[in-house]
Amino acid sequence: MRLGSGAFAACCVAIEVIGVAIFIRGFFPAPVRSARPEHGVEIPAPEPVAGASSNWTKLPSPLFSKVVIVLIDALRDDFVFGAKGVKYMPYTTYLVEKGASHSFVAEAKPPTVTMPRIKALMTGSLPGFVDVIRNLNSPVLLEDNVIRQAKAAGKRMIFYGDETWLKLFPKHFVEYDGTTSFFVSDYTEVDNNITRHLDKVLKRGDWDVLILHYLGLDHIGHISGPNSPLIGHKLSEMDSILMKIHTSLLSKERETLLPSLLVLCGDHGMSETGSHGASSTEEVSTPLILISSAFERKPGDVRHPKHVQQTDLAATLAIGLGLPIPKDSVGSLLFPVIEGKSMREQLRFLHLNTLQLSKLLQENVPSYEKDPGFEQFKMAERLHGNWVKLHLEENHSDILLGLGTKVLRQYLGALKTLSLSLSTQVAHYDIYSMAVGTVVVLEVLTLFLLSTPHVLCRKDELDVPLLSPVFSLLFYLVFLVLSAIHVLVCTSSESSCYLCSLPWLAAGGVMVLVSALLCVILSALIRMVVDGTLLKKSASHPSSEWSEVDLLLLLGTVGHVLSLGASSFVEEEHQTWYFLVNTLCLALSQETCRSYFVGDDCEPQHHFHVEQGCVDILACTRKDSTSYSTFEPDRKGKGVSLSETKGSCKWWAVLASPWLVLICCRLLRSLNQTGVQGAHRPDFSHWLTSSDHKAQLSGLAALSLVVIFMLVQKGCSLVSKAALALGLLGVFCYRAATGIVLFPWQPDNKSISKGIIEARFVYVFVLGILFTGTKDLLKAQVIATDFKTRTVGLWEIHSGLVLLAALLLRPHNLPVLAFSLLVQTIMTKFIWKHLRHDAAKITVMHYWFGQAFFYFQGNSNNIATIDISAGFVGLDTYMEIPATFLTVFGTYVGPVLWASHLVHFLSSETNNGSALSRACFCYALIGSVPVATYIVLVTSLRYHLFIWSVFSPKLLYEGMHLLITAALCAVFTATNQTRHTRA
């Protein structure tokens, strides 16, 4: 079966995507879960009594008549307990310092996004990391939780706020009004829609639980960060709402026997850039304030906020409402809540909590009897039984008091140890799915490596040995063995994996895929040995030499892959790419100087006219001149060498170009601090985005847009130039409408809007330019038109993507886009054309620069740096598919634009499809190697301390990057197909 190298690469990457998806599904497993039936009614455990039976066998009565939960999205602990709280939340500060309240700093485990945090608050369990993906479309929560228990107990619940609650708990609330959490441009109406119900609900008494989830603070953070003046206004608004609720509850308490409970909490914090999702202190530290008249304090009673886990709230709410503690909860009861109760009640509450944790430990840890927490629990339970026996005998001596205090300490110690033990057992990996996914990925990588010499040395089409291996005896034997293993694993009593839950037809398809890939690899190896390919290649170039750029590209790519095994290198990966790009500029400078001052004769591999030969097997960066050259020699057979420019005005620009690129990269490094170690350091973007420098930001954004137009318009048609100019003007109008930048005549206090009309105005021109470019491509395919039409069409598609990027990037990042286009222009005009690098080396350089500009943009391997506001530009309501596409494109602007430039550059410099085909292969190869290597690394490091905070987010980034690579390879192949069709 014959395939073009580009089509072969696209197919391989598509298969690799399947393997990565299976691996990720197994790597992000289900958290610790109880084996007890979810909906079954479980009889509460009786109070332990030594040698007798207790008269307390039911659940304790509720501690509170009503509970109001005010959840403020992205409420950081220092917003309440710090200087901002003192300034903007005076009533809350009074309650914390002098009122009837208990204050805590609740730690939220990563991923710090809304849906997993709501699950943690209501179930007490630790959600899986894969919930960061499910956060976009929350499924129904099937685990045991406080909301379900409250509904089963007949509690009437009302909810207003983030509609995520309504997706997690459908049909649980007697009254509700949901608002979308993803439309981050709105931070006013989204909260007003909640507050407008308060007066009516607080006057009524026909409810038991009221939940309010305010989103405005989180949206302000995403738009302008935690230091925005809007933060103070929003905190003041929340403080007044809290005062209204608290005073209303106090006035109603006179009519009830039990006090009410008001809970103020946050689901997660907010990073210094205003985002969240990772594990920095600012993102995981949230306030938790419990306010009730039952917590009256004596004069001089100073209560400092204590550090607890966010999962502790579920057990506390369950006890407070007189409900069973959720079965999957790993949290501990917040002891200050029950501190005012009698000793017997305190011990009863603590016994129920420790008993629930010990059962969960037994169901998830085989050697639970050796766990220190379990031993402490058994000891405390025995002492508790003795205490109850003495209490029932009405023994009120000091012995009873001393024993009760001892039991209390023993229970608290057991709670802490059990909770810690269960938190470390956060998940069971699906090893079977991980193994199958790893095998598929490694098989694809092996196919890539085996095909490299054929693609780069022999021909543009590969003879893939597919039919003969598939119909061979070996294929059927391997398939039968794999099927037997699958049946054995899936019928195992202890097995619970994703592949086993698939239909047999789908699972059989995976087995067929693995078997076919293995047979193809073996067939390719046999053919290579029989043909003596390796020997022929080593004999054909016995004196092959490597240039400095060749060595740098190869060693740099390999070194980057190896660096992914260290957590510090993953956190600071941007430093690796900055170093590689800067070193590449120095190597190119050395190469240009040698080519100019010494002459081209010393570097024959850079001439257009060279003898036929092959590249080395391991080098994607060596030139193949067997069937093509990257550049056409003036379209007439004559090349342009650097030494021929000595007498022209260009030679100085060629020599200076690597240094200009180096200067551009150095300037961009100071724009956005990223990573972990330096993220807190001040940078130019923080200075620009402060409210005092809006005029400077406006001027820089306008200048960047002008530079973008000047660099892009040269290759466009007249219509596209006009559309591009109007579109870029619309970009500035959009940012001015949202109040981020200003026109010279615009007052600073002008009312702002969402800019929906302006953004949609830009979208029209984006679609128009993309349509014009696509039309030219199709015209070049159907009609035997000139070479220029195809080139213009590709550049117009590139221009449309540039315009879309300008719209989605924040104004302070527009210089990144301008510098990216400037570097592309410099490299094209003064380096690649004059040094005549081959397609493989140019492809690797594009890949490197794409990765570097990904980090220049301010991205990192931290989920918190994803700018989700880009997904809502021009949208007046949340639409999942457009929002996801815009967010992904806004995040990966650098790699996408450099890949699209690669397609245009190779297509415009040669009328031969082999350059683009081989570029597709090289791009797929260097995109696949890090993914395959990283999968092996995270498998071996799955019990590493930083597996969830560092390695798991990087795995998601690698998976998304591979998906983008697959899409780009499809574009490469489709573009190349138009060339072949025309030919």
MOGIUR-V579631 format. One record per backbone hydrogen bond with DSSP energy under -0.5 kcal/mol. NH is the residue of the N-H (numbers start at 1). CO is the residue of the C=O. If there is no record, write none. Layout:
BEGIN
nh: [NH/NH]
co: [CO/CO]
END
This chain:
BEGIN
nh: [3/5/8/9/10/11/12/13/14/15/16/17/18/19/20/21/22/23/24/25/26/27/28/29/32/42/43/47/50/51/52/57/63/64/65/67/68/69/70/70/71/71/72/72/73/73/75/76/77/79/80/80/81/82/84/85/86/87/88/89/93/94/95/96/97/98/99/101/102/104/105/106/106/107/108/108/113/117/118/119/120/121/122/123/124/124/125/127/131/132/133/134/135/136/137/141/142/146/149/150/151/152/153/154/155/157/158/159/160/161/162/163/165/167/168/169/172/174/175/177/179/184/186/187/191/192/193/194/195/196/197/198/199/201/202/203/204/204/208/209/210/211/212/213/214/214/219/220/221/222/223/224/225/225/228/231/232/233/234/235/236/237/238/239/240/241/242/243/244/245/246/247/248/249/250/251/252/253/255/256/261/262/263/263/264/264/265/265/266/269/270/271/274/283/284/285/286/286/287/288/289/290/291/291/292/295/296/301/302/303/304/306/308/308/310/312/313/314/315/316/317/318/319/320/321/322/323/329/330/335/337/338/339/339/341/346/347/348/349/350/351/352/353/354/355/356/357/358/359/360/361/362/363/364/364/365/366/368/370/371/375/376/377/378/379/380/381/382/383/384/385/386/387/388/389/390/391/392/393/394/395/396/401/402/403/404/405/406/407/408/409/410/411/412/413/414/415/416/417/418/419/420/421/422/423/424/425/426/428/429/430/431/434/435/436/437/438/439/440/441/442/443/444/445/446/447/448/449/450/451/452/453/455/456/457/458/459/462/464/464/465/466/470/471/472/476/477/478/479/480/481/482/483/484/485/486/487/488/489/490/491/492/495/501/501/502/502/507/508/509/510/511/512/513/514/515/516/517/518/519/520/521/522/523/524/525/526/527/528/529/530/531/532/533/536/537/538/539/540/541/542/544/551/552/553/554/555/556/557/558/559/560/561/562/563/564/564/565/566/570/571/572/573/575/576/577/578/579/580/581/582/583/584/585/586/587/588/589/590/591/592/593/594/595/596/597/598/598/599/602/603/606/607/610/619/620/622/625/632/634/636/637/638/641/642/644/645/646/648/651/651/653/654/655/656/657/658/660/661/662/663/664/665/666/667/668/669/670/670/671/672/678/681/684/685/687/688/689/690/690/693/694/697/698/699/700/701/702/703/704/705/706/707/708/709/710/711/712/713/715/716/721/722/723/724/725/726/727/728/729/730/731/732/733/734/735/736/737/738/739/740/741/746/750/753/759/760/761/762/763/764/765/766/767/768/769/770/771/772/773/774/775/776/777/778/779/780/781/782/783/785/789/790/791/792/793/794/795/796/797/798/799/800/801/802/803/804/805/806/807/808/809/813/814/816/817/818/819/820/821/822/823/824/825/826/827/828/829/830/831/832/833/835/836/837/842/843/844/845/846/847/848/849/850/851/852/853/854/855/856/857/858/859/865/866/868/870/871/872/873/874/875/883/884/885/886/887/888/889/890/891/892/896/897/898/899/900/901/902/903/904/905/906/907/908/909/910/915/916/917/918/919/920/921/922/923/924/925/926/927/928/929/930/931/932/933/934/935/936/937/938/939/940/941/942/944/947/950/951/952/954/955/956/957/958/959/960/961/962/963/964/965/966/967/968/969/970/971/972/973/974/975/976/977/978/979/980/981/982/983]
co: [462/460/4/5/6/7/8/9/10/11/12/13/14/15/16/17/18/19/20/21/22/23/24/27/426/40/41/56/385/49/49/55/320/320/259/208/261/210/68/263/69/212/70/265/71/214/72/74/285/76/76/77/77/78/78/78/82/83/84/85/89/90/91/92/93/94/94/99/290/288/306/104/286/308/106/284/111/113/114/115/116/117/118/119/119/120/119/125/128/129/130/130/131/133/134/168/140/122/145/146/147/148/149/151/150/155/209/175/211/177/213/179/162/163/164/165/169/157/157/159/161/182/183/185/188/188/189/191/191/192/194/195/195/197/198/199/200/201/156/156/67/158/69/160/71/212/215/216/217/218/219/220/220/221/225/228/228/229/230/231/232/233/234/235/236/237/238/239/240/241/242/243/244/245/246/247/248/249/252/253/66/291/68/261/262/289/70/263/287/283/282/275/271/280/280/281/106/284/75/104/264/102/262/289/100/292/293/298/300/301/302/103/105/306/107/309/310/311/311/312/313/314/315/316/317/319/318/326/124/333/334/335/335/336/338/342/343/344/345/346/347/348/349/350/351/352/353/354/355/356/357/358/359/360/361/361/364/365/367/368/371/372/373/374/375/376/377/378/379/380/381/382/383/384/385/386/387/388/389/391/390/394/397/398/399/400/401/402/403/404/405/406/407/408/409/410/411/412/413/414/415/416/417/418/419/420/421/423/30/427/26/429/430/431/432/433/434/435/436/437/438/439/440/441/442/443/444/445/446/447/448/449/451/452/453/454/454/3/1/462/463/464/466/467/469/472/473/474/475/476/477/478/479/480/481/482/483/484/485/486/487/489/492/497/498/498/499/503/504/505/506/507/508/509/510/511/512/513/514/515/516/517/518/519/520/521/522/523/524/525/526/527/528/528/532/533/534/535/536/537/539/541/547/548/549/550/551/552/553/554/555/556/557/558/559/560/561/562/563/566/567/568/570/572/572/573/574/575/576/577/578/579/580/581/582/583/584/585/586/587/588/589/590/591/592/593/593/594/594/599/600/603/604/608/616/618/619/623/909/632/633/633/633/639/834/641/642/643/645/645/648/650/650/651/652/653/654/656/657/658/659/660/661/662/663/664/665/666/667/668/668/674/678/670/671/683/684/685/686/687/690/691/693/694/695/696/697/698/699/700/701/702/703/704/705/706/707/708/709/712/713/717/718/719/720/721/722/723/724/725/726/727/728/729/730/731/732/733/734/736/735/735/743/747/737/755/756/757/758/759/760/761/762/763/764/765/766/767/768/769/770/771/772/773/774/775/776/777/778/779/783/786/786/787/788/789/790/791/792/793/794/795/796/797/798/799/800/801/802/803/804/805/810/811/813/813/814/815/816/817/818/819/820/821/822/823/824/825/826/827/827/828/831/832/832/838/839/840/841/842/843/844/845/846/847/848/849/850/851/852/853/855/854/862/863/866/867/868/869/870/872/872/879/880/881/882/883/884/885/886/887/888/892/893/894/895/896/897/898/899/900/901/902/903/904/905/906/912/912/913/914/915/916/917/918/919/920/921/922/923/924/925/926/927/928/929/930/931/932/933/934/935/936/937/939/941/944/946/946/947/950/951/952/953/954/955/956/957/958/959/960/961/962/963/964/965/966/967/968/969/970/971/972/973/974/975/976/977/978/979]
END
